[in-house]
Amino acid sequence: MALHQLRARALSLILRSNPRHAAPLATLHRFLCRAAADTASSVSSRALVAEDYLVSRCGLTLAKAHKVAKKISHLSCCSKPDAVLAFLGGTLGVPAAAITAAVTIDPAILCSDVEQTLTPRVADLFDLGLSPDEIRRLIPLAPASFRNRFLRRNFEFWLKELGSFDKLLLALRMNSGLLSIDLGNVAKPNLAYLRQCGMNASEIGDINMYATRLLTMNPNKLREAVQRVEELGLERGTQMFRRALPLISLMSKEAVAKRLQLLRNFGFSQDDVLQIFRRAPVSMGLSDQKVQGNLDFLMKDVGLDLSYIAQRPVLIMYSVQGRLLPRHWLVKVLKEKALLKREPDYYVVASMTEKSFVQKFVLPYKDIVPGLADDYASKCFQKVACQEE
């Protein structure tokens, strides 16, 4: 049977079979293995130039290929990566863009043995009840796990903990190593400890983009991070604790101390610093430049005092160019022209949605102050330009 006919027949079987039935699965496995063997015997044995191969055959950018080429540079010829690409794109029908994403995350997948490694992993997932489309969606998110003989066990574990296939996919988008982690020494101890802190696996992926790292980090590091969060005044089980822990876990003890010192240098008391952290723990993840720039603007340009900012620390997180400066300028113009009956609270102005701000402070005065709306729009355009540069 010709190679393309064998692949077509195998794929047809995949699409028609019920993966929960053992007989179709056994047949499927034989077809996949035959396709793998046939592919391996027919692919090119030309010499492999890693960087060129990643660009021309896998769709990586030149810059990315240069960065990861060393992962496959030990291969002397193209036969093995060609077989992997034929298996993914031909036998399984993984789209080209998804293959590019998989190779970008894990170039070493190109070094896999199709028959001995990839085929059994795919058969395991079918045996668990995954559809062809679900497997195709899984591959670009966690390609390294398809080289892990514990993929089936790990998949079953996380599917149960997270509650659904879609939640597992979401977690993998944020942490592609989830299906490759050591369950006994890392995942299970971390989950048990996080439960003591009032956090369940099913909700961790909903906290923020860093949260799933808590599941796979060194258990000792996790305990140290929890201790640092508690030292900053947040109690286990609270919403702020859950939001703060993933960010603090990415920071060293020295980095946390440096951030706290930066706030003290602006004149905030220790109580102010802890209040800022408790009310806006995400602010700890901002760059020093961002924090310093916002505080300089709020204190020098707007004239806010330290206690006001400490009670409303979200102001530290807003974009100066994107929100604070254009709105401050417009309200200042209205005040100078005595068009406001009373001075609005700065936080109320800053925290409004853009639509609400325009309706309250721009549209009512656009005919009274010629060019007001255009000037405000221009400043907003300038902010967009700054963001794009």
C-alpha positions as CSV (number, residue, x, y, z in Angstrom):
1,M,0.0,0.0,0.0
2,A,1.3,3.5,-0.9
3,L,2.3,5.7,2.0
4,H,-0.3,8.3,1.4
5,Q,-3.0,5.6,1.1
6,L,-1.9,4.1,4.4
7,R,-2.0,7.4,6.2
8,A,-5.5,8.1,4.7
9,R,-6.7,4.7,5.9
10,A,-5.3,5.2,9.3
11,L,-6.8,8.7,9.7
12,S,-10.2,7.4,8.4
13,L,-10.1,4.7,11.0
14,I,-9.3,7.3,13.7
15,L,-12.3,9.5,12.6
16,R,-14.7,6.5,12.5
17,S,-13.7,4.5,15.6
18,N,-15.1,4.8,19.1
19,P,-11.9,5.2,21.2
20,R,-13.5,3.5,24.1
21,H,-13.7,0.2,22.3
22,A,-10.6,-2.0,22.6
23,A,-10.7,-3.7,19.2
24,P,-10.7,-0.5,17.1
25,L,-7.9,0.8,19.3
26,A,-5.7,-2.2,18.7
27,T,-6.3,-1.9,15.0
28,L,-5.6,1.8,15.2
29,H,-2.3,1.2,16.9
30,R,-1.2,-1.3,14.3
31,F,-2.1,1.1,11.5
32,L,-0.2,4.0,13.2
33,C,2.9,1.8,13.7
34,R,2.8,0.7,10.1
35,A,2.5,4.3,9.0
36,A,5.4,5.2,11.2
37,A,7.6,2.4,9.9
38,D,6.6,3.1,6.3
39,T,7.4,6.8,6.8
40,A,10.7,6.1,8.4
41,S,11.8,3.9,5.5
42,S,10.8,6.5,2.8
43,V,11.8,9.9,4.3
44,S,14.9,11.7,3.0
45,S,18.3,10.8,4.5
46,R,19.8,14.1,3.4
47,A,22.1,15.9,5.8
48,L,20.4,18.1,8.4
49,V,21.2,21.8,8.7
50,A,19.3,22.5,11.9
51,E,18.6,26.2,11.5
52,D,17.5,25.9,7.9
53,Y,15.3,22.9,8.6
54,L,13.5,24.7,11.4
55,V,12.7,27.6,9.1
56,S,12.0,25.9,5.8
57,R,10.2,22.7,7.1
58,C,8.8,23.8,10.5
59,G,7.9,27.4,9.9
60,L,9.9,29.0,12.7
61,T,11.2,32.5,12.3
62,L,15.0,32.8,11.6
63,A,15.5,34.4,15.0
64,K,13.7,31.7,16.9
65,A,15.3,28.9,14.8
66,H,18.8,30.4,15.7
67,K,17.9,30.3,19.3
68,V,16.7,26.7,19.5
69,A,18.6,25.0,16.7
70,K,21.1,23.4,19.2
71,K,18.2,21.2,20.4
72,I,18.3,19.2,17.2
73,S,21.9,19.9,15.9
74,H,23.1,16.5,17.1
75,L,21.0,14.8,14.3
76,S,23.1,14.0,11.3
77,C,20.3,13.7,8.8
78,C,16.6,14.7,8.2
79,S,15.1,11.2,8.4
80,K,13.9,11.4,12.0
81,P,12.5,14.9,12.0
82,D,10.9,14.2,8.6
83,A,9.2,11.2,10.0
84,V,7.9,13.2,13.0
85,L,6.5,15.9,10.7
86,A,4.9,13.3,8.4
87,F,3.3,11.6,11.4
88,L,2.0,14.8,12.9
89,G,0.8,16.5,9.7
90,G,0.0,13.4,7.6
91,T,-1.2,10.7,9.9
92,L,-2.8,12.8,12.6
93,G,-3.7,15.8,10.5
94,V,-2.2,18.5,12.8
95,P,-2.4,21.9,11.1
96,A,0.9,23.4,9.9
97,A,0.5,26.4,12.4
98,A,0.0,24.0,15.3
99,I,3.1,22.0,14.3
100,T,5.1,25.2,14.2
101,A,3.8,26.1,17.7
102,A,4.7,22.6,18.9
103,V,8.3,22.7,17.5
104,T,8.8,26.2,18.9
105,I,7.9,25.1,22.4
106,D,9.7,21.8,22.2
107,P,12.2,21.4,19.3
108,A,13.3,18.1,20.7
109,I,10.0,16.5,19.6
110,L,11.7,16.3,16.2
111,C,14.2,13.9,17.7
112,S,11.4,11.5,18.8
113,D,11.0,7.9,17.5
114,V,7.6,7.9,15.9
115,E,6.9,4.2,16.3
116,Q,8.4,3.7,19.8
117,T,7.4,7.1,21.4
118,L,4.8,9.2,19.6
119,T,2.5,6.4,18.4
120,P,2.0,4.8,21.8
121,R,1.3,8.2,23.4
122,V,-1.4,9.0,20.8
123,A,-2.9,5.5,21.2
124,D,-3.0,6.0,25.0
125,L,-5.0,9.3,24.6
126,F,-7.5,7.6,22.3
127,D,-7.9,4.8,24.9
128,L,-8.8,7.5,27.4
129,G,-11.6,8.7,25.2
130,L,-10.1,11.8,23.5
131,S,-11.3,12.6,20.0
132,P,-8.9,13.2,17.1
133,D,-9.7,17.0,17.3
134,E,-8.9,17.0,21.0
135,I,-5.5,15.3,20.4
136,R,-4.7,17.8,17.7
137,R,-5.5,20.7,20.1
138,L,-3.4,19.1,22.8
139,I,-0.2,18.6,20.8
140,P,0.9,22.3,20.2
141,L,0.2,23.1,23.9
142,A,2.2,20.3,25.5
143,P,4.5,18.7,22.9
144,A,7.1,17.6,25.4
145,S,4.6,15.5,27.2
146,F,4.3,13.3,24.0
147,R,7.8,12.2,24.7
148,N,6.9,11.3,28.3
149,R,5.9,7.7,29.0
150,F,3.7,8.9,31.9
151,L,1.5,11.1,29.6
152,R,-1.5,8.9,30.1
153,R,-1.2,8.8,33.9
154,N,-0.6,12.5,34.2
155,F,-3.4,13.4,31.8
156,E,-5.9,11.3,33.8
157,F,-4.7,13.0,37.0
158,W,-5.0,16.6,35.8
159,L,-8.2,16.0,34.0
160,K,-9.7,14.8,37.3
161,E,-8.2,17.7,39.3
162,L,-9.1,20.4,36.9
163,G,-12.5,19.1,36.1
164,S,-12.7,19.3,32.3
165,F,-10.6,19.0,29.1
166,D,-11.1,22.7,28.3
167,K,-9.8,23.7,31.8
168,L,-6.8,21.5,31.2
169,L,-6.1,23.1,27.9
170,L,-6.3,26.6,29.5
171,A,-3.8,25.5,32.2
172,L,-1.5,24.1,29.5
173,R,-1.6,27.4,27.7
174,M,-0.1,29.0,30.8
175,N,2.2,26.1,31.8
176,S,3.1,23.6,29.1
177,G,5.0,21.4,31.5
178,L,2.0,20.4,33.5
179,L,1.7,17.0,31.8
180,S,5.4,16.2,32.2
181,I,5.8,17.0,35.9
182,D,6.6,14.4,38.6
183,L,3.2,13.7,40.3
184,G,4.5,12.0,43.4
185,N,7.3,14.4,44.3
186,V,6.0,17.7,43.0
187,A,2.3,17.9,41.9
188,K,0.6,16.0,44.7
189,P,2.6,17.6,47.5
190,N,1.9,21.1,46.0
191,L,-1.8,20.4,45.6
192,A,-2.1,19.2,49.2
193,Y,-0.3,22.2,50.5
194,L,-2.3,24.6,48.4
195,R,-5.5,23.1,49.7
196,Q,-4.3,24.0,53.2
197,C,-4.0,27.5,51.9
198,G,-7.6,27.5,50.6
199,M,-6.8,26.9,46.9
200,N,-8.1,24.1,44.7
201,A,-6.6,23.0,41.4
202,S,-9.9,23.7,39.6
203,E,-9.8,27.4,40.5
204,I,-6.1,28.0,40.2
205,G,-6.2,28.5,36.4
206,D,-8.8,31.2,36.8
207,I,-6.6,33.4,39.1
208,N,-4.1,34.8,36.7
209,M,-1.6,33.7,34.0
210,Y,1.1,32.8,36.6
211,A,-1.1,30.7,38.9
212,T,-0.5,27.3,37.3
213,R,3.2,27.6,38.0
214,L,2.2,26.9,41.6
215,L,1.3,23.3,40.6
216,T,4.7,22.5,39.2
217,M,7.2,24.5,41.2
218,N,9.6,23.1,43.8
219,P,7.5,22.3,46.9
220,N,10.1,24.0,49.2
221,K,10.0,27.1,47.0
222,L,6.2,27.1,47.2
223,R,6.2,27.0,51.0
224,E,8.7,29.9,51.1
225,A,6.5,31.9,48.8
226,V,3.5,31.3,51.1
227,Q,5.5,32.4,54.0
228,R,6.5,35.7,52.3
229,V,2.9,36.4,51.4
230,E,1.8,35.9,55.0
231,E,4.6,38.1,56.2
232,L,3.2,40.9,54.0
233,G,-0.1,40.7,55.9
234,L,-2.3,38.5,53.7
235,E,-4.2,35.6,55.3
236,R,-4.6,32.2,53.7
237,G,-8.0,31.6,52.1
238,T,-8.6,35.2,51.2
239,Q,-9.0,36.3,47.6
240,M,-6.1,38.7,47.9
241,F,-3.9,35.8,49.1
242,R,-4.8,33.7,46.1
243,R,-4.1,36.7,43.8
244,A,-0.8,37.5,45.4
245,L,0.8,34.1,45.8
246,P,1.4,33.3,42.1
247,L,3.2,36.7,41.7
248,I,5.3,36.4,44.9
249,S,6.3,32.9,44.0
250,L,8.1,34.3,40.9
251,M,10.0,36.8,43.0
252,S,13.0,36.1,45.2
253,K,13.0,37.3,48.8
254,E,15.5,39.9,47.7
255,A,13.3,41.2,44.9
256,V,10.3,41.6,47.3
257,A,12.5,43.5,49.8
258,K,13.7,45.7,47.0
259,R,10.2,46.6,45.9
260,L,9.2,47.4,49.5
261,Q,12.2,49.6,49.8
262,L,11.4,51.5,46.6
263,L,8.0,52.4,48.1
264,R,9.6,53.5,51.4
265,N,12.0,55.7,49.4
266,F,9.0,57.7,48.2
267,G,8.0,58.3,51.8
268,F,5.4,55.5,52.4
269,S,5.4,54.2,55.9
270,Q,5.6,50.5,56.7
271,D,1.8,50.5,57.2
272,D,1.3,52.2,53.9
273,V,3.5,49.7,52.1
274,L,1.6,46.7,53.6
275,Q,-1.7,48.4,52.8
276,I,-0.6,48.9,49.1
277,F,0.3,45.2,48.9
278,R,-2.9,44.0,50.6
279,R,-5.2,46.1,48.4
280,A,-3.3,45.6,45.1
281,P,-1.0,42.6,45.3
282,V,-0.6,42.6,41.6
283,S,1.4,45.8,41.9
284,M,4.3,43.7,43.2
285,G,4.7,42.3,39.7
286,L,5.2,45.7,38.0
287,S,8.6,46.9,37.0
288,D,10.4,49.4,39.1
289,Q,10.3,51.8,36.2
290,K,6.5,51.5,36.0
291,V,6.0,52.1,39.8
292,Q,8.4,55.0,39.9
293,G,6.9,56.6,36.8
294,N,3.3,56.4,38.2
295,L,4.3,57.7,41.6
296,D,6.2,60.6,40.1
297,F,3.2,61.6,38.0
298,L,0.6,61.1,40.8
299,M,2.6,63.0,43.4
300,K,4.3,65.8,41.3
301,D,1.8,66.4,38.4
302,V,-1.5,65.6,40.1
303,G,-0.5,66.5,43.6
304,L,-1.8,63.5,45.5
305,D,-0.5,62.8,49.0
306,L,0.9,59.5,50.0
307,S,-2.0,58.3,52.2
308,Y,-4.5,58.9,49.3
309,I,-2.4,56.7,47.0
310,A,-1.8,54.1,49.6
311,Q,-5.6,53.7,50.0
312,R,-6.1,53.5,46.2
313,P,-3.0,51.6,45.0
314,V,-4.7,50.6,41.7
315,L,-3.6,54.1,40.6
316,I,0.0,52.7,40.5
317,M,-1.1,50.1,38.0
318,Y,-2.9,52.3,35.5
319,S,-1.0,53.5,32.4
320,V,0.2,57.1,32.7
321,Q,0.2,57.7,28.9
322,G,-2.8,55.5,28.3
323,R,-5.2,56.8,31.0
324,L,-3.9,59.1,33.8
325,L,-2.3,61.9,31.7
326,P,-5.1,62.4,29.1
327,R,-7.8,62.5,31.7
328,H,-5.8,64.7,34.0
329,W,-5.2,67.2,31.2
330,L,-8.9,67.3,30.2
331,V,-10.3,67.8,33.7
332,K,-7.7,70.5,34.3
333,V,-8.9,72.3,31.2
334,L,-12.5,72.2,32.4
335,K,-11.5,73.4,35.8
336,E,-9.5,76.4,34.4
337,K,-12.6,77.4,32.4
338,A,-14.8,77.1,35.5
339,L,-17.0,74.5,33.8
340,L,-17.1,72.1,36.7
341,K,-19.4,72.9,39.7
342,R,-17.1,71.0,42.0
343,E,-13.8,69.3,41.6
344,P,-14.2,65.5,40.9
345,D,-12.4,63.0,43.0
346,Y,-9.3,62.0,41.2
347,Y,-9.6,58.3,41.8
348,V,-13.2,58.4,40.5
349,V,-12.1,60.0,37.3
350,A,-9.1,57.7,36.8
351,S,-11.1,54.5,37.4
352,M,-14.0,55.2,35.1
353,T,-14.3,53.2,31.9
354,E,-13.4,55.1,28.8
355,K,-17.0,55.2,27.6
356,S,-18.2,56.7,31.0
357,F,-15.4,59.2,31.1
358,V,-16.2,60.5,27.6
359,Q,-19.9,60.7,28.3
360,K,-19.3,62.7,31.5
361,F,-16.4,64.9,30.8
362,V,-16.0,65.2,27.0
363,L,-19.4,65.2,25.2
364,P,-21.2,67.7,27.4
365,Y,-18.4,70.3,26.8
366,K,-17.3,69.6,23.2
367,D,-19.3,72.5,21.8
368,I,-18.5,74.9,24.7
369,V,-14.7,74.4,24.4
370,P,-13.8,74.3,20.7
371,G,-11.4,71.5,19.9
372,L,-11.7,69.8,23.3
373,A,-12.9,66.5,21.9
374,D,-10.3,66.5,19.1
375,D,-7.5,67.4,21.5
376,Y,-8.5,64.6,23.9
377,A,-8.7,62.2,21.0
378,S,-5.3,63.3,19.8
379,K,-3.8,62.6,23.2
380,C,-5.4,59.2,23.2
381,F,-4.0,58.6,19.7
382,Q,-0.6,59.6,21.0
383,K,-0.9,57.1,23.8
384,V,-1.7,54.3,21.3
385,A,1.3,55.3,19.2
386,C,3.5,55.1,22.3
387,Q,2.1,51.6,23.1
388,E,2.8,50.4,19.6
389,E,6.4,51.6,19.5
